[in-house]
Amino acid sequence: MKGKVSQPQSNSKPLAASVVKGSISKTKKDVPTTWKDRISPEDYEHLRDVYLLFDEDGSGTIDPQEIVKVLEEIGLDKRNPNVIKIVLAMR
């Protein structure tokens, strides 16, 4: 129609709000709090399996000797400067 101005329609949904002591706060969605919550179960299982390969003695930690052994098994030179830095940082 001529002469009539229509208001744009909004397709967005209104935000949920709660009143706390006279102020309005937006409701937050649940945010993952740990790294395990941020990856898929399949990725977690894969990381767990790889970790268990490194942690040969089942101590729950990966010792420098265990890293050196795995690196040798996959063909990386333990004399590589980057490998040396990693292993020395663990001691």
C-alpha positions as CSV (number, residue, x, y, z in Angstrom):
1,M,0.0,0.0,0.0
2,K,1.1,3.5,-0.8
3,G,2.0,5.8,2.1
4,K,2.2,3.1,4.7
5,V,5.6,2.1,6.2
6,S,5.9,-1.4,7.5
7,Q,8.2,-2.4,10.3
8,P,10.9,-5.0,9.3
9,Q,10.1,-8.4,10.8
10,S,12.7,-10.0,12.9
11,N,13.3,-13.8,12.5
12,S,15.3,-14.0,15.7
13,K,13.9,-15.5,18.8
14,P,13.8,-13.5,22.0
15,L,16.6,-14.2,24.5
16,A,15.7,-15.9,27.7
17,A,16.3,-13.6,30.6
18,S,16.1,-13.8,34.4
19,V,15.8,-11.0,36.9
20,V,18.4,-11.0,39.6
21,K,18.2,-8.2,42.2
22,G,16.7,-5.8,39.7
23,S,19.0,-6.5,36.8
24,I,18.5,-8.6,33.7
25,S,21.0,-11.3,32.8
26,K,21.0,-13.5,29.7
27,T,20.9,-17.2,30.2
28,K,24.1,-18.9,29.1
29,K,24.3,-22.3,27.3
30,D,26.3,-25.0,29.0
31,V,29.9,-24.6,27.9
32,P,32.2,-27.7,27.9
33,T,34.5,-27.3,30.9
34,T,37.2,-29.9,30.2
35,W,39.1,-30.9,27.0
36,K,37.3,-34.3,27.1
37,D,33.9,-32.6,26.7
38,R,35.2,-30.8,23.6
39,I,36.1,-33.9,21.5
40,S,34.2,-36.8,20.1
41,P,34.2,-40.1,22.0
42,E,36.0,-41.7,19.0
43,D,38.8,-39.0,19.2
44,Y,39.0,-39.6,22.9
45,E,39.5,-43.3,22.5
46,H,42.1,-42.8,19.8
47,L,44.1,-40.4,22.1
48,R,43.7,-42.8,25.0
49,D,45.1,-45.7,22.9
50,V,48.1,-43.6,21.7
51,Y,48.8,-42.5,25.3
52,L,48.7,-46.1,26.4
53,L,51.3,-46.9,23.7
54,F,53.6,-44.3,25.2
55,D,53.0,-45.2,28.9
56,E,54.5,-48.7,28.7
57,D,54.8,-49.2,32.4
58,G,51.2,-48.1,33.2
59,S,52.4,-45.4,35.6
60,G,50.0,-42.8,34.3
61,T,52.8,-40.6,33.1
62,I,55.0,-40.6,30.1
63,D,58.6,-40.7,31.1
64,P,61.5,-39.4,28.9
65,Q,62.7,-42.9,28.4
66,E,59.3,-44.0,27.1
67,I,59.2,-41.1,24.6
68,V,62.7,-41.9,23.3
69,K,61.7,-45.5,22.8
70,V,58.5,-44.7,20.9
71,L,60.3,-42.1,18.8
72,E,62.9,-44.7,17.8
73,E,60.2,-47.2,17.0
74,I,58.5,-44.8,14.6
75,G,61.8,-43.9,13.0
76,L,62.5,-40.4,14.4
77,D,66.1,-39.6,15.3
78,K,66.4,-39.0,19.0
79,R,69.3,-36.7,18.3
80,N,66.9,-34.3,16.5
81,P,67.2,-30.9,18.3
82,N,63.4,-30.6,18.8
83,V,63.2,-34.1,20.3
84,I,66.1,-33.3,22.6
85,K,64.3,-30.1,23.8
86,I,61.2,-32.0,24.5
87,V,62.9,-34.8,26.5
88,L,65.1,-32.3,28.4
89,A,62.1,-30.2,29.3
90,M,60.5,-33.3,30.9
91,R,63.4,-34.0,33.3
